[in-house]
Amino acid sequence: MIAKNGRLVLAWALSVLLVVALAGLTLSVVALSKQRADDSQRDGAMKAARQLALDFTTYDYQTWDADSQRVLDESTGQFKQEFQAGIAAVKTDVVANKATSKGDVKEAGVVSHDKDSAQVLVIVNAVVTNTASATGTERRYRIKLDLVRERDRWLTADLQVVG
């Protein structure tokens, strides 16, 4: 009888351990899934910010319309409105001076993010040429981008050159 009770206690203890192990495994899978989603959101924001910073600092007077359209396509809100409002005036200067700029993203880092917004700092070097400097002048930009997620796309809502 004691052996039968011992087996029953052992079976019960093993069942409890199995339930606890399954609960632990489930919690681990949920936490890992959340971490992957978080990493994916951060990576998406970083990729979008790097691309906008590159497109913002890369243009050619001969292709200004397409170059500025790329920035508009990656923008939203106030930044998009302000950029759109200034395109014609900037185009006049860019074309008159035969200006080009070739951006190169050097560093980028996510300052903060959640599922719908992110702030990213990007460092870009750009070589700018124009009628006054045919060989080009290298410029370094530190750009702070505020991004928002709209319909599964990260778009720039604000851009500030901070240094």
N, C-alpha and C positions, 0 to 999 in steps of 0.2 A: 504494500500500500504506500509506504514511504517512497519507494522508487517511482511509483506512478505519480505521486504528488510532486516529486522532484522534477520529473519530465514535464509535467504540466506547468510548473513554475518556470522552468527553463524555456519552454515553448512560448509562454507568455512574455518573458523577459526579451527573448529574441524578436518577438512580434513588435514589442514596444521599441526596441532598438532599430528595427527596420523602418517603422513609421517615423521615428526621429531622423534617421538617415535620409529617408525620402523627403521629409520636410526641409532638411538642410540643403539637400541637392536642389530642390525646387527654388528655395530662396537664393541659392548661388546662381542658378540659371537666370532668374529674374534680374538679379543685380548685374550680372554680366551683360544681359540684353540691354538694360538701361544704360550701362557704361558704353556699350557699342553705339547705341543711338546718340548718346551725348557726344562721343568722339566723332561720329558721322556729322552731327550738326556743326560742331566746332570746325571740322575739316572743310565742310561745305562753305562756311562763312569765310574761312581763311582763303580758300581757293577763289571765291568771288571777289574778295578784297584785293588779292594779288592781281587778278585780271583787270579790275577796274583801275587800279593804280597804274598798271602797265598801259592800258588804253588811254588813260588820262594824260600820261606823259609821252605818248607816242603819236606823232601826227606828221603829216607832210602837206605842204601848201597845195600840192597837186591832187591830193586825195582827202582834203579837209572834210568834205560832206560825209563820206563814208566813215572817216575816223571819228568825227563828232557823233555820228549816229550810233556807233558802238557804245560810246559813253552813255548816251541817252537810253539805249536798250538795257543797260545794266544799272539804271538809276530809277528812283521813285521820289515822290513827295517834293519837298522844298528844294532839295538839291537839283532834281530834274528840272523843275520850273526855272530856277536861277540859271542853270547851264543852258537851257533852251533859250532863255531871254538874251543871253550874251553871245550866242553862236554867231550871229551876223556880224557884230562888231569885231569879234575876235578873228573871224574869217577875213575881214577886210585887212587887218593888220598882218595876219599870217601870210596872206597872198601878196600883199604889197612888199613885204620883207623877204619873200621866198623862204619862209621859215620851215624848218623841220626839227623834230625832236625824236630821239630814239631812247625810250626808257628801258631800264634793266632793273628788275626788282632784286634787291640784295638781301633783305631780311623782312620778315613779317611775324607778328605775334598777336594772338588773341588776348585782349585785355580782359574782356568779360563777355559772357554769352548766356543765353537761355534758348528755349526752343524757337522763339520768334524774333530775337534781336541779338546783335553782337557789336562789339567795338574792337577794331583791329588797327594796329599801328603798322605802317609799311615804310620801309626805307627804299627809295628808288634813286638810282643814278641815271642821269639823262645827258646825252650829248646833243646840244642845241646848235643848229647852224642857221644863218640868215645872211642877208646882204652885208652886214657889218662884220660877220665872223664866218667866213666860208669854211675854215678848217674846223670849226666847232668849239664850243665851250662846254666843259662838263659841269653839270649842276647836280647837287644832292638835295633830295626832298625827303622830309619826314612828314608823312601823311597820316592823319587820324580819320578813319572811316567808321561811320555808324551805319550798320546794315540792318535791314528788316527782312523778314521772311514773308514773301507773298506768293501764294500758290506754289509752294515747294521750290521757290527760287529765292536766293539771297540777292537783294538789291541795295544799292547805296542810297541812303536817305540824307546823309550829310557827309561832307568832305572838308577837312580843314588841313591846310599846310601848316604844320606846327614848328617847323625849323628847317 
